[in-house]
Amino acid sequence: MQTINITAYPEDTSQLEALKVVMKALKIKFEISDDNPYNPEFVAKIERSRKDYLEGKGTVVTLDELNDLWK
């Protein structure tokens, strides 16, 4: 038996269930892993930042202002 790795990105549980049904119908053994390569604290920080930005809590910086930081 040959082993290959396949990565799928289902958008919701119905898509995940459909993938399971197809694999079972084809009699293919499979594993499902919930391994997330990202640190949960980092993900939470990014999500808070996105929320803040959408609520208008960000700061706009021009290119000139940004370039002045490097001088």
Secondary structure by P-SEA (a helix, b strand, c coil): cbbbbbbbbbccaaaaaaaaaaaaaacccccccccccccaaaaaaaaaaaaaaaaccbbbbcaaaaaaaac
